[in-house]
Amino acid sequence: MSKIAIVYGTSTGATKDIAEKIQKALGAADLYDIANLNLDQLKPYDLWILGASTTGYGDLQDDWDSILTKFAALDFSGKKVALFGLGDSSSYSDTFVNGMAQIYNAIQEKAEIVGAVSTDGYTYDDSEAVVDGKFVGLAIDEDNEYDQTDSRITAWVNDLKQYI
Ligand SMILES: Cc1cc2nc3c(=O)[nH]c(=O)nc-3n(C[C@H](O)[C@H](O)[C@H](O)COP(=O)(O)O)c2cc1C
Protein backbone atom coordinates (compact mmCIF):
# COMPACT_ATOMS: atom_id res chain seq x y z
CA MET A 1 0.00 0.00 0.00
CA SER A 2 1.34 3.41 -0.97
CA LYS A 3 1.82 6.16 1.54
CA ILE A 4 -0.26 9.15 0.49
CA ALA A 5 0.13 12.83 1.33
CA ILE A 6 -2.57 15.34 0.47
CA VAL A 7 -1.21 18.88 0.28
CA TYR A 8 -3.69 21.72 -0.08
CA GLY A 9 -3.51 25.48 -0.37
CA THR A 10 -6.62 27.44 0.53
CA SER A 11 -7.70 31.05 0.91
CA THR A 12 -11.18 30.67 2.44
CA GLY A 13 -11.21 26.99 3.44
CA ALA A 14 -12.96 25.38 0.49
CA THR A 15 -9.91 23.49 -0.76
CA LYS A 16 -9.25 22.23 2.78
CA ASP A 17 -12.80 20.84 2.94
CA ILE A 18 -12.29 19.02 -0.34
CA ALA A 19 -8.90 17.73 0.80
CA GLU A 20 -10.61 16.25 3.87
CA LYS A 21 -13.27 14.59 1.71
CA ILE A 22 -10.58 13.07 -0.50
CA GLN A 23 -8.75 11.87 2.62
CA LYS A 24 -11.93 10.19 3.86
CA ALA A 25 -12.59 8.58 0.47
CA LEU A 26 -9.05 7.20 0.32
CA GLY A 27 -9.22 5.78 3.83
CA ALA A 28 -5.59 6.47 4.70
CA ALA A 29 -3.71 9.63 3.80
CA ASP A 30 -1.96 12.42 5.68
CA LEU A 31 -3.12 15.98 5.22
CA TYR A 32 -0.88 19.07 5.00
CA ASP A 33 -1.56 22.76 4.50
CA ILE A 34 1.09 24.06 2.10
CA ALA A 35 1.25 27.23 4.21
CA ASN A 36 2.84 25.25 7.10
CA LEU A 37 4.60 22.46 5.27
CA ASN A 38 8.30 21.74 5.45
CA LEU A 39 8.83 20.19 2.00
CA ASP A 40 11.14 17.53 3.52
CA GLN A 41 8.02 16.08 5.14
CA LEU A 42 6.90 14.79 1.73
CA LYS A 43 9.89 12.51 1.23
CA PRO A 44 8.36 9.32 2.72
CA TYR A 45 5.23 9.44 0.58
CA ASP A 46 4.70 7.59 -2.71
CA LEU A 47 1.68 9.53 -3.95
CA TRP A 48 1.43 13.29 -3.56
CA ILE A 49 -2.06 14.67 -4.05
CA LEU A 50 -1.79 18.42 -4.57
CA GLY A 51 -4.79 20.73 -4.35
CA ALA A 52 -5.12 24.45 -4.94
CA SER A 53 -7.77 27.03 -5.62
CA THR A 54 -7.56 29.75 -8.24
CA THR A 55 -7.53 33.40 -7.28
CA GLY A 56 -7.18 36.76 -9.03
CA TYR A 57 -7.72 36.21 -12.74
CA GLY A 58 -6.44 32.67 -13.24
CA ASP A 59 -3.77 32.94 -10.54
CA LEU A 60 -2.57 30.20 -8.25
CA GLN A 61 -3.62 30.33 -4.57
CA ASP A 62 -1.18 32.56 -2.69
CA ASP A 63 0.53 30.04 -0.38
CA TRP A 64 1.10 27.68 -3.28
CA ASP A 65 2.29 30.51 -5.47
CA SER A 66 4.98 31.57 -3.02
CA ILE A 67 6.47 28.07 -2.78
CA LEU A 68 5.91 26.71 -6.29
CA THR A 69 9.44 27.24 -7.59
CA LYS A 70 10.92 25.48 -4.55
CA PHE A 71 8.34 22.72 -4.81
CA ALA A 72 9.12 22.13 -8.48
CA ALA A 73 12.78 21.64 -7.57
CA LEU A 74 12.00 18.61 -5.38
CA ASP A 75 13.12 15.11 -6.32
CA PHE A 76 10.09 13.48 -7.96
CA SER A 77 11.77 10.16 -8.72
CA GLY A 78 9.64 7.22 -7.64
CA LYS A 79 6.74 9.54 -6.84
CA LYS A 80 3.33 9.78 -8.42
CA VAL A 81 1.43 13.05 -8.33
CA ALA A 82 -2.30 13.73 -8.65
CA LEU A 83 -3.80 17.20 -8.81
CA PHE A 84 -7.08 18.76 -7.81
CA GLY A 85 -8.20 22.33 -8.26
CA LEU A 86 -11.06 24.47 -7.06
CA GLY A 87 -12.58 27.22 -9.13
CA ASP A 88 -15.74 29.00 -10.13
CA SER A 89 -16.86 28.03 -13.61
CA SER A 90 -19.56 30.69 -13.74
CA SER A 91 -17.93 33.92 -12.50
CA TYR A 92 -14.48 32.93 -13.84
CA SER A 93 -15.51 30.94 -16.86
CA ASP A 94 -12.43 31.96 -18.90
CA THR A 95 -9.89 30.98 -16.25
CA PHE A 96 -11.61 27.98 -14.67
CA VAL A 97 -9.21 26.16 -12.28
CA ASN A 98 -6.18 27.76 -13.92
CA GLY A 99 -4.35 27.51 -10.59
CA MET A 100 -4.22 23.74 -11.02
CA ALA A 101 -2.64 24.32 -14.44
CA GLN A 102 0.11 26.39 -12.87
CA ILE A 103 1.16 23.52 -10.61
CA TYR A 104 0.91 21.12 -13.55
CA ASN A 105 3.05 23.33 -15.79
CA ALA A 106 5.71 23.73 -13.11
CA ILE A 107 6.21 20.00 -12.55
CA GLN A 108 4.94 18.13 -15.59
CA GLU A 109 8.35 17.60 -17.18
CA LYS A 110 9.74 15.80 -14.15
CA ALA A 111 6.72 14.31 -12.38
CA GLU A 112 4.54 11.33 -13.20
CA ILE A 113 1.11 12.95 -13.03
CA VAL A 114 -1.90 10.65 -12.82
CA GLY A 115 -5.65 11.19 -12.44
CA ALA A 116 -6.66 13.26 -15.49
CA VAL A 117 -10.43 13.83 -15.64
CA SER A 118 -12.86 14.06 -18.56
CA THR A 119 -14.34 17.51 -19.16
CA ASP A 120 -17.78 15.93 -19.66
CA GLY A 121 -20.37 17.49 -17.39
CA TYR A 122 -18.46 20.75 -16.79
CA THR A 123 -19.60 24.12 -18.20
CA TYR A 124 -16.91 26.77 -18.71
CA ASP A 125 -15.47 28.81 -21.56
CA ASP A 126 -11.76 28.23 -21.13
CA SER A 127 -9.30 26.53 -18.81
CA GLU A 128 -5.53 26.20 -18.99
CA ALA A 129 -5.98 23.05 -16.92
CA VAL A 130 -7.30 21.17 -19.95
CA VAL A 131 -4.51 19.31 -21.72
CA ASP A 132 -5.20 16.86 -24.56
CA GLY A 133 -8.93 17.29 -23.98
CA LYS A 134 -8.91 16.41 -20.27
CA PHE A 135 -8.47 18.25 -17.01
CA VAL A 136 -5.00 17.51 -15.68
CA GLY A 137 -6.64 16.58 -12.38
CA LEU A 138 -9.94 16.78 -10.54
CA ALA A 139 -11.77 20.08 -11.10
CA ILE A 140 -14.19 21.06 -8.33
CA ASP A 141 -16.62 23.97 -8.34
CA GLU A 142 -18.01 24.49 -4.85
CA ASP A 143 -19.55 27.83 -5.82
CA ASN A 144 -21.96 26.48 -8.42
CA GLU A 145 -21.76 22.71 -8.71
CA TYR A 146 -21.42 21.60 -5.07
CA ASP A 147 -24.14 19.02 -5.72
CA GLN A 148 -21.70 17.20 -8.02
CA THR A 149 -18.72 17.34 -5.70
CA ASP A 150 -19.23 14.07 -3.85
CA SER A 151 -19.76 12.00 -6.98
CA ARG A 152 -16.78 13.65 -8.69
CA ILE A 153 -14.56 12.84 -5.71
CA THR A 154 -15.79 9.26 -5.54
CA ALA A 155 -15.12 8.63 -9.24
CA TRP A 156 -11.68 10.24 -9.08
CA VAL A 157 -10.57 8.39 -5.97
CA ASN A 158 -11.72 5.12 -7.54
CA ASP A 159 -9.56 5.95 -10.56
CA LEU A 160 -6.58 6.77 -8.33
CA LYS A 161 -6.84 3.41 -6.56
CA GLN A 162 -5.10 1.73 -9.51
CA TYR A 163 -1.94 3.63 -8.52
CA ILE A 164 -1.91 2.91 -4.78
C1 LIG B 1 -10.89 37.16 -5.84
C2 LIG B 1 -11.22 35.80 -6.40
C3 LIG B 1 -10.73 35.46 -7.65
C4 LIG B 1 -11.02 34.20 -8.21
N1 LIG B 1 -10.53 33.87 -9.46
C5 LIG B 1 -10.85 32.67 -10.00
C6 LIG B 1 -10.39 32.32 -11.30
O1 LIG B 1 -9.71 33.07 -12.00
N2 LIG B 1 -10.73 31.09 -11.79
C7 LIG B 1 -11.51 30.21 -11.08
O2 LIG B 1 -11.79 29.11 -11.57
N3 LIG B 1 -11.94 30.53 -9.84
C8 LIG B 1 -11.65 31.72 -9.29
N4 LIG B 1 -12.11 32.05 -8.03
C9 LIG B 1 -12.97 31.07 -7.31
C10 LIG B 1 -12.24 30.31 -6.22
O3 LIG B 1 -11.15 29.58 -6.74
C11 LIG B 1 -13.24 29.36 -5.55
O4 LIG B 1 -14.22 30.13 -4.88
C12 LIG B 1 -12.61 28.38 -4.59
O5 LIG B 1 -13.61 27.48 -4.14
C13 LIG B 1 -11.95 29.03 -3.38
O6 LIG B 1 -11.26 28.03 -2.67
P1 LIG B 1 -10.41 28.34 -1.34
O7 LIG B 1 -11.38 28.83 -0.30
O8 LIG B 1 -9.83 27.04 -0.97
O9 LIG B 1 -9.37 29.35 -1.69
C14 LIG B 1 -11.83 33.29 -7.48
C15 LIG B 1 -12.32 33.66 -6.21
C16 LIG B 1 -12.03 34.90 -5.68
C17 LIG B 1 -12.59 35.26 -4.32
The ligand as an SDF file (V2000), in Angstrom:
LIG
                    3D

 31 33  0  0  0  0  0  0  0  0999 V2000
  -10.8910   37.1600   -5.8420 C   0  0  0  0  0  0  0  0  0  0  0  0
  -11.2150   35.8000   -6.4020 C   0  0  0  0  0  0  0  0  0  0  0  0
  -10.7260   35.4630   -7.6490 C   0  0  0  0  0  0  0  0  0  0  0  0
  -11.0160   34.1970   -8.2110 C   0  0  0  0  0  0  0  0  0  0  0  0
  -10.5350   33.8720   -9.4650 N   0  0  0  0  0  0  0  0  0  0  0  0
  -10.8540   32.6720   -9.9980 C   0  0  0  0  0  0  0  0  0  0  0  0
  -10.3930   32.3180  -11.3010 C   0  0  0  0  0  0  0  0  0  0  0  0
   -9.7110   33.0690  -11.9980 O   0  0  0  0  0  0  0  0  0  0  0  0
  -10.7320   31.0850  -11.7890 N   0  0  0  0  0  0  0  0  0  0  0  0
  -11.5070   30.2080  -11.0780 C   0  0  0  0  0  0  0  0  0  0  0  0
  -11.7930   29.1140  -11.5670 O   0  0  0  0  0  0  0  0  0  0  0  0
  -11.9390   30.5290   -9.8350 N   0  0  0  0  0  0  0  0  0  0  0  0
  -11.6490   31.7180   -9.2850 C   0  0  0  0  0  0  0  0  0  0  0  0
  -12.1090   32.0450   -8.0340 N   0  0  0  0  0  0  0  0  0  0  0  0
  -12.9710   31.0720   -7.3080 C   0  0  0  0  0  0  0  0  0  0  0  0
  -12.2440   30.3060   -6.2160 C   0  0  0  0  0  0  0  0  0  0  0  0
  -11.1540   29.5790   -6.7380 O   0  0  0  0  0  0  0  0  0  0  0  0
  -13.2410   29.3650   -5.5480 C   0  0  0  0  0  0  0  0  0  0  0  0
  -14.2230   30.1280   -4.8780 O   0  0  0  0  0  0  0  0  0  0  0  0
  -12.6110   28.3750   -4.5940 C   0  0  0  0  0  0  0  0  0  0  0  0
  -13.6120   27.4830   -4.1430 O   0  0  0  0  0  0  0  0  0  0  0  0
  -11.9460   29.0270   -3.3780 C   0  0  0  0  0  0  0  0  0  0  0  0
  -11.2590   28.0320   -2.6650 O   0  0  0  0  0  0  0  0  0  0  0  0
  -10.4130   28.3430   -1.3410 P   0  0  0  0  0  0  0  0  0  0  0  0
  -11.3780   28.8290   -0.3030 O   0  0  0  0  0  0  0  0  0  0  0  0
   -9.8270   27.0450   -0.9670 O   0  0  0  0  0  0  0  0  0  0  0  0
   -9.3650   29.3490   -1.6860 O   0  0  0  0  0  0  0  0  0  0  0  0
  -11.8270   33.2870   -7.4770 C   0  0  0  0  0  0  0  0  0  0  0  0
  -12.3220   33.6640   -6.2080 C   0  0  0  0  0  0  0  0  0  0  0  0
  -12.0270   34.9020   -5.6780 C   0  0  0  0  0  0  0  0  0  0  0  0
  -12.5870   35.2570   -4.3240 C   0  0  0  0  0  0  0  0  0  0  0  0
  1  2  1  0
  2  3  1  0
  2 30  2  0
  3  4  2  0
  4  5  1  0
  4 28  1  0
  5  6  2  0
  6  7  1  0
  6 13  1  0
  7  8  2  0
  7  9  1  0
  9 10  1  0
 10 11  2  0
 10 12  1  0
 12 13  2  0
 13 14  1  0
 14 15  1  0
 14 28  1  0
 15 16  1  0
 16 17  1  0
 16 18  1  0
 18 19  1  0
 18 20  1  0
 20 21  1  0
 20 22  1  0
 22 23  1  0
 23 24  1  0
 24 25  2  0
 24 26  1  0
 24 27  1  0
 28 29  2  0
 29 30  1  0
 30 31  1  0
M  END
$$$$
